[in-house]
Amino acid sequence: MLSAATDGVVMGELRPGRYLMNIGIRSSWLVACVAILVVGSTMLVVMGSEDAMVIGLNADAKTLGPPATNNDQCVTFRIYSALTQSDEGFHPAPDLARSWEVSEDSLTYTFHLDPAARFHDGTPVTADDVEFSIMEINNELVSVASRGLVPAIESVEKPDEHTIVFHMRYPYPHALDPYYGFGPRCTTIVKKADWEGTDYLMNPYNFDPVGSGPYKCVEWVRGSHIVLERWEEYWAEKPAIKTIVYRIISDPNAMSLALENGEVDWVPYTLAMSEVDRLNHVPGVSAAFHGTPCGDSISLRFNLRKAPFDAIDVRRAIAYAINRDRIPGMAYYGGAEAAEGFVMATPFSSAWVNRDLRQAWYDPTLAGAILDAAGYPVGPDGWRFRTTLHTTPYFPEDIYVAELVKADLAEVGIDVKLVSLDYAAWVDETFVAWDFDMNLSSLCSGPVPTAMARLASSNIRPVAWANDMGFRSAEYDVLLELHDDDPANYLAYVHRMQEVLNEQQPMVHLVHKLAASAWNSAEFTSKHPEFWNGLGYFLMRLTDVIVNE
């Protein structure tokens, strides 16, 4: 019997938890074959292993190296080790570093590496690899590392091959934070001998990765799937899941159908919000809205290098023209709220949100008057100017948000052409080539104030999730560099940074949003419920997952 076609795949009747593989990649696996299906010109088999998990990704990875974006990290955090990981409470947990000490003045961090740690090729992981990975690779390619952790490091000392000491320029309170400290986002560890002296972006190990994590990449078929196998020689606790298959399913309806039919076991972060309630009524499936440690906001971002967006008045007029209040109900099914300020209040960031701040309210009449005064009157064709808005279906709701923005701007005489790109192309055009007028994207405003360094002028670099807008503010940069031990003073700096963003309007924060995930609760459970709802996607090992009998 055949089920419905999903994402161009004619699926056989699948049991939950099965995975897909090209015929011939490993001859010993063919014994477990129970069905054959076709994806385009690629023949795949459905394997009968009980310890496999299929994860649905709505876009292909761009790279499997350290310069990773969100979808890439869902894969790469399984392949690579870091100095530390995160536990279920978002506290640092051992990984390559089995233990560490912090000096009383918080200026020295000493990490003791596990002497058993090995790369997938069998060579040991040393302090040289750690130093090179953090200070060179991550600093150059990983925006999060270069705007918080690495600038705080004064020097590195290596007493022996299993000990590494970081001397800080100033007390960096987020040094052990899993997002902005010595955790997986800033300390992806690669083998120095594979990367030193190469063009980092073109290094072949971006596409054939060698890490020291619990999984090895055994196949990547672009646009179709990525397969990871558990590395049986892994030097730490091995996860129960032997094989992970990441299926690329760009259509959100096809993704939900695949989950419902047992062809996908986990859709992390990017489930269509319209599907949460329905899937919760499907036997064996659980779905939920949930927060994220970083706090996720969807923003309309301007390319300040281009007219008319180089004019503050035009950016402010657009902010007045958009009815933010209608977006949550029309696009997010209860999974978002209209954004008043530039920081989403999460359990991590609530204390430093500037609650006196309010973005421009909805007033299309005022928006029109500002545009008139700025030299953009309505022309004979009925438009003030024409522009483009780049989007990606990475989050399905963004397409609806873009349509609402387009309609609002049309009401004040701005003609917007929507340009929808697949995730990798969108990253290239917006963050690397800066070839856009406006773009719609998410922005993490936490979990710590260091996240605001994304908008520093020093972060105007052709790297994913850097300062793609080209926003520059001398005052903002100075405030970001102030390191005051007095919490009240530090809070005042952070509040003023939010005010600068409100005054300069480099973007319009539209909504603060939750994420939506769903998983095969009949086949898999976790020691920690938080695994499915965010932390597992980024920071936690699959050792928390239990395969149900």
C-alpha positions in Angstrom: 0.0 0.0 0.0 1.2 3.5 -0.8 0.6 6.6 1.3 0.5 10.1 0.0 3.5 11.6 -1.7 5.6 13.8 0.5 8.1 16.3 -0.9 8.4 14.5 -4.2 8.8 11.1 -2.4 6.4 8.2 -3.0 6.6 6.6 0.4 6.0 3.0 1.2 4.0 2.1 4.3 6.7 3.0 6.9 6.9 2.2 10.5 7.9 5.0 12.9 11.6 5.6 13.4 12.8 4.1 10.1 15.5 5.7 8.1 16.6 6.2 4.5 19.8 5.4 2.8 21.3 5.1 -0.7 21.6 1.6 -1.9 25.1 0.4 -1.8 26.6 2.8 0.7 27.1 0.0 3.2 26.5 -3.5 1.9 25.9 -4.9 5.3 22.9 -2.7 5.8 21.0 -4.2 2.9 20.0 -7.2 5.1 17.7 -4.8 7.0 16.0 -3.5 3.9 12.2 -3.7 4.1 11.1 -1.3 1.2 12.4 0.7 -1.6 11.5 4.3 -2.7 12.7 6.9 -5.0 13.6 10.6 -4.4 14.2 12.2 -7.8 16.9 10.1 -9.4 18.2 8.8 -6.0 17.1 5.4 -4.9 16.7 5.0 -1.2 15.9 2.1 1.1 14.0 2.0 4.3 16.0 0.3 7.0 14.6 -1.9 9.7 16.8 -0.8 12.6 15.0 -0.1 15.8 17.6 2.5 17.0 17.3 5.0 14.2 15.7 8.5 14.3 14.5 10.5 11.3 14.7 14.3 11.9 12.8 16.6 9.5 14.6 19.7 8.3 12.8 22.3 6.2 16.0 23.4 4.4 19.3 21.7 3.6 22.4 22.5 5.5 24.7 25.1 4.0 27.8 23.5 5.4 28.8 20.9 8.0 31.7 22.9 9.2 32.0 25.5 12.0 30.5 28.4 10.0 27.1 26.9 10.7 23.6 28.4 10.6 20.6 27.0 12.5 19.8 24.0 10.3 23.5 23.2 10.0 23.8 23.2 13.8 21.1 20.7 14.2 23.5 18.3 12.4 26.9 19.6 13.4 26.3 19.6 17.2 26.1 15.9 16.9 29.4 15.6 14.9 31.7 18.0 16.8 32.6 18.3 20.4 33.0 21.5 22.3 34.8 22.5 25.5 31.5 22.3 27.3 27.9 21.3 26.6 24.6 22.3 28.3 22.7 20.3 30.9 18.9 20.3 31.1 19.0 23.5 33.2 21.1 25.5 30.7 24.2 25.2 32.9 27.6 24.2 31.6 28.2 20.4 31.5 31.4 18.5 30.6 32.3 17.7 27.1 35.9 17.8 25.9 36.6 19.6 29.2 35.9 17.1 31.9 36.5 19.7 34.6 37.5 23.4 34.9 38.4 26.1 37.5 37.8 29.8 37.5 40.0 32.2 39.4 38.6 34.4 42.1 38.9 37.5 40.0 37.1 35.7 37.1 40.0 36.5 34.8 41.4 33.0 34.4 39.6 29.9 33.1 41.5 26.6 33.3 40.0 23.6 31.4 41.2 20.0 31.7 40.6 18.0 28.5 39.6 14.4 28.6 42.8 12.5 27.6 40.6 9.8 25.9 39.1 12.3 23.4 39.8 11.4 19.8 38.8 12.7 16.4 36.9 10.4 14.1 40.2 9.6 12.3 41.6 8.3 15.6 44.0 11.2 16.4 43.9 12.7 19.9 42.2 16.0 20.6 44.8 18.4 22.1 45.0 21.8 23.6 46.5 23.0 20.2 43.4 21.9 18.5 41.2 23.7 21.0 43.2 27.0 20.9 43.2 27.0 17.0 39.5 26.2 16.8 38.4 28.9 19.2 40.8 31.7 18.4 41.1 31.2 14.6 38.2 29.2 13.1 35.4 30.2 15.4 36.6 33.8 15.6 36.7 34.1 11.8 33.6 32.1 10.9 31.2 32.0 13.8 29.6 35.3 14.5 28.5 34.4 18.0 32.1 33.7 19.0 33.6 36.8 17.4 31.3 39.2 19.1 31.4 38.1 22.7 33.7 35.4 23.9 36.9 35.8 21.7 37.2 39.6 22.2 37.2 39.0 25.9 40.2 36.6 25.7 43.6 38.3 26.3 45.9 35.2 25.9 45.9 31.4 25.9 48.3 29.2 27.8 48.8 25.4 27.2 50.7 23.9 30.2 50.4 20.4 28.5 48.4 18.9 25.7 45.4 18.2 27.9 45.2 21.6 29.7 44.3 24.9 28.3 44.1 28.2 30.2 42.3 31.3 29.0 43.3 34.7 30.4 40.6 37.3 30.0 41.0 41.0 29.3 38.1 41.7 31.7 35.6 39.7 33.7 33.3 38.2 31.2 30.2 37.1 33.1 28.9 34.9 30.3 32.1 32.8 29.9 30.3 29.6 30.9 27.0 30.4 29.2 26.2 27.6 26.7 25.3 30.2 24.0 27.9 32.9 24.4 30.7 31.2 26.4 32.9 28.2 26.2 29.9 26.1 24.9 29.0 24.4 21.6 28.1 27.6 19.8 31.5 29.3 20.3 33.8 26.3 20.7 33.3 23.9 17.8 36.6 22.0 17.9 38.2 20.9 14.6 41.5 19.2 13.9 44.1 21.9 13.5 46.1 19.9 10.9 43.0 19.7 8.7 42.3 23.5 8.7 45.5 25.5 9.4 46.7 27.4 6.3 43.5 26.7 4.3 40.7 28.9 2.9 38.3 28.3 5.8 35.2 28.7 3.7 36.4 26.4 0.9 38.0 23.8 3.1 36.7 20.3 2.0 36.1 19.4 5.6 33.1 21.7 5.5 31.5 19.0 3.4 33.2 15.9 4.7 33.5 16.7 8.4 35.9 15.2 10.9 34.9 15.9 14.4 35.2 14.3 17.8 31.5 14.1 18.7 29.3 11.0 19.1 28.3 10.8 15.4 30.1 10.6 12.1 28.6 11.9 8.8 28.4 9.0 6.3 26.3 10.6 3.6 25.0 13.9 2.4 22.8 14.0 -0.7 22.1 17.7 -1.3 18.4 18.6 -1.1 17.5 15.1 0.0 19.1 13.8 3.2 22.0 13.7 5.6 22.9 10.5 7.4 24.9 10.3 10.6 26.1 7.0 12.2 27.0 6.6 15.9 30.7 6.5 16.2 31.3 3.3 18.1 34.7 4.4 19.3 33.3 7.6 20.9 35.3 8.4 24.0 32.3 9.5 26.2 28.8 8.3 26.9 27.3 6.9 23.7 23.7 7.8 22.7 21.1 5.1 22.3 20.3 6.3 18.8 22.5 4.5 16.3 21.6 6.3 13.1 20.2 9.7 12.5 18.7 10.6 9.1 17.9 14.3 8.4 15.3 14.4 5.7 15.0 17.7 3.8 11.3 18.5 3.4 10.7 22.1 2.4 6.9 22.0 2.2 5.5 22.5 5.7 2.4 20.5 4.9 4.5 17.6 3.6 6.6 17.8 6.8 3.5 17.5 9.0 2.2 14.6 6.9 5.5 12.8 7.2 5.4 13.1 11.0 1.8 12.0 11.1 2.6 8.9 9.0 5.6 7.9 11.0 8.1 8.8 8.3 9.7 11.5 10.5 10.3 11.3 14.2 11.2 14.8 15.2 10.6 18.2 13.7 12.7 20.6 15.8 11.9 24.3 16.0 10.4 24.8 12.5 7.0 23.0 12.7 4.3 25.1 11.1 2.5 26.7 14.0 -0.9 26.0 12.4 -0.2 22.3 12.9 0.5 22.3 16.7 -3.1 21.7 17.8 -3.9 19.2 15.0 -0.9 17.1 15.6 -1.5 17.0 19.3 -4.6 15.0 18.5 -2.7 12.4 16.4 -2.0 9.2 18.4 1.7 8.8 19.2 2.6 12.4 18.3 3.3 15.3 20.6 3.6 18.9 19.5 4.1 22.1 21.4 4.8 25.8 21.4 7.9 26.6 23.4 10.4 29.3 24.1 14.1 29.3 23.3 17.0 30.3 25.5 18.0 33.1 23.1 14.5 34.8 22.7 13.5 34.9 19.1 12.1 38.0 17.4 11.1 38.4 13.7 12.3 41.7 12.4 12.0 43.7 9.2 15.6 44.6 8.5 16.8 47.4 6.2 19.9 47.6 4.1 21.3 50.9 5.4 23.8 51.0 2.6 21.0 51.8 0.1 18.6 54.6 -0.5 16.0 55.2 0.7 16.8 53.1 3.7 19.9 55.1 4.6 17.5 57.8 5.8 16.2 57.5 9.4 12.9 59.2 8.5 12.1 56.6 5.8 12.8 53.7 8.3 10.7 55.4 11.0 7.9 56.0 8.5 7.9 52.3 7.6 7.7 51.4 11.3 4.6 53.6 11.7 3.1 52.0 8.5 3.1 48.4 9.8 0.2 47.1 12.0 2.2 44.8 14.3 -0.8 44.0 16.4 -2.5 41.9 13.8 0.5 39.8 12.9 0.4 37.3 15.9 -3.2 36.3 15.3 -3.0 36.1 11.5 0.3 34.3 11.2 1.2 32.6 14.4 -1.8 30.9 15.9 -1.1 32.1 19.3 2.6 31.5 19.2 3.8 35.1 19.2 3.1 38.6 20.5 3.5 42.0 18.9 6.9 43.5 19.7 7.0 46.7 21.6 10.8 46.8 22.2 13.9 45.3 20.8 14.5 42.5 23.4 12.2 39.6 24.0 11.5 38.9 27.7 12.5 35.4 28.5 13.5 33.8 31.8 17.1 34.8 30.9 16.5 38.3 29.6 13.6 39.7 31.6 15.8 41.6 34.0 17.4 43.7 31.3 14.5 44.5 29.1 13.9 48.3 28.8 10.2 48.3 29.6 9.9 52.1 29.1 10.7 51.6 25.5 8.0 51.6 22.8 8.5 51.2 19.1 6.6 53.4 16.7 2.8 52.7 16.9 0.6 52.0 13.9 -0.3 55.3 12.3 -0.3 55.1 8.5 -1.4 58.7 8.2 1.7 59.8 10.1 3.8 57.5 8.0 2.6 59.2 4.9 3.3 62.6 6.2 6.9 61.6 7.2 7.5 60.2 3.7 6.2 63.4 2.1 8.6 65.5 4.2 11.5 63.1 3.5 11.1 63.7 -0.3 9.1 60.6 -1.2 5.7 61.9 -2.3 3.2 59.7 -4.2 4.1 59.7 -7.9 1.8 59.7 -10.9 1.9 55.8 -10.9 0.5 55.8 -7.3 3.7 54.8 -5.7 6.3 56.6 -3.6 9.0 54.1 -4.5 9.4 50.4 -5.3 11.5 48.0 -3.3 12.1 44.3 -2.5 11.7 42.2 0.6 13.8 39.0 0.8 12.3 36.1 2.7 12.9 32.4 3.1 10.3 29.6 4.0 12.7 28.4 6.7 9.9 29.4 9.1 6.6 28.9 7.3 5.0 31.8 9.1 7.5 34.3 7.5 5.7 34.0 4.2 2.4 35.2 5.8 4.2 38.0 7.7 5.8 39.2 4.5 2.4 39.4 2.8 1.0 41.4 5.7 4.0 43.8 5.6 3.6 44.1 1.8 -0.1 45.0 2.2 0.6 47.6 5.0 3.3 49.3 3.0 1.1 49.4 -0.1 -1.4 51.4 1.9 1.1 54.2 2.3 2.3 54.1 -1.3 5.3 51.7 -1.1 5.4 48.9 -3.7 7.0 45.8 -2.3 8.1 42.8 -4.4 8.5 39.7 -2.3 11.6 37.5 -3.2 11.4 34.1 -1.6 14.7 32.1 -1.6 15.7 28.7 -0.2 17.5 29.0 3.1 21.1 28.7 1.8 20.5 31.2 -1.0 18.8 33.6 1.4 21.8 33.4 3.8 24.2 34.1 0.8 22.2 37.1 -0.5 21.5 38.8 2.8 24.4 38.0 5.1 27.2 37.4 2.6 26.5 39.5 -0.5 24.3 42.1 1.2 22.2 42.0 -1.9 18.8 43.1 -0.6 16.7 46.1 0.2 14.7 44.7 3.1 14.8 41.2 4.6 12.6 39.4 7.1 14.6 37.3 9.6 14.8 36.2 13.1 17.0 37.9 15.7 18.1 36.4 19.0 18.0 39.1 21.7 19.4 36.9 24.4 20.0 34.9 26.5 22.5 37.4 27.7 23.1 41.1 26.8 26.1 40.0 24.8 23.6 39.0 22.1 23.2 42.7 21.3 26.8 42.7 19.9 25.3 41.3 16.8 24.5 44.9 15.9 27.9 46.3 16.6 29.8 47.9 13.7 32.6 45.5 14.2 30.2 42.7 13.3 29.5 44.1 9.8 31.1 41.0 8.2 29.9 38.6 5.4 29.1 35.9 7.9 25.7 34.3 8.7 23.8 36.2 11.4 26.2 39.1 11.6 25.2 42.7 11.1 23.8 42.4 7.6 22.1 45.8 7.8 25.4 47.7 8.0 24.1 49.5 11.1 26.7 51.8 12.6 26.4 53.8 15.8 29.5 55.1 17.7 27.5 55.4 20.9 26.1 51.9 20.6 29.6 50.5 20.1 31.0 52.4 23.1 28.1 51.2 25.3 28.7 47.6 24.2 32.4 47.8 25.3 31.7 49.2 28.8 32.3 46.5 31.4 31.1 47.7 34.8 30.9 45.5 37.8 28.1 47.6 39.2 24.9 45.8 38.1 22.9 49.1 38.1 25.4 50.8 35.8 25.6 47.8 33.5 21.8 47.7 33.3 21.8 51.4 32.4 24.2 50.8 29.5 22.0 47.9 28.2 18.8 50.0 28.4 20.5 52.9 26.6 21.6 50.5 23.8 17.9 49.6 23.3 17.0 53.2 23.1 19.7 53.8 20.4 18.1 51.1 18.4 14.7 52.7 18.8 16.0 56.1 17.8 18.0 54.8 14.8 15.4 52.2 13.6 17.8 49.9 11.7 15.0 47.4 11.8 11.4 47.0 12.9 10.9 44.3 15.5 7.5 42.8 14.4 6.8 40.0 16.8 8.5 38.2 19.7 7.8 34.5 18.9 7.8 31.1 20.3 9.0 28.1 18.3 7.0 25.0 17.5 8.3 21.4 17.6 6.7 18.0 17.3 8.1 14.5 17.9 7.2 10.8 17.8 6.3 10.3 21.4 5.2 6.7 20.8 8.8 5.6 19.8 11.0 8.0 21.7 11.0 9.6 25.1 13.6 11.7 26.9 15.0 11.9 30.4 14.3 15.7 30.2 11.2 17.2 28.5 13.2 20.2 27.6 15.1 18.1 25.1 12.3 18.2 22.5 11.5 21.8 23.2 14.6 23.6 22.2 17.6 22.6 24.2 18.1 19.3 22.5 18.0 21.0 19.1 21.0 23.1 19.8 22.9 22.0 22.9 22.2 18.7 24.4 23.5 15.3 23.3 21.1 12.5 22.2 22.2 10.6 25.3 19.0 12.0 26.8 16.8 10.1 24.3 15.4 6.7 25.2 14.1 4.3 22.5 10.8 2.9 23.7 10.5 -0.9 23.8 
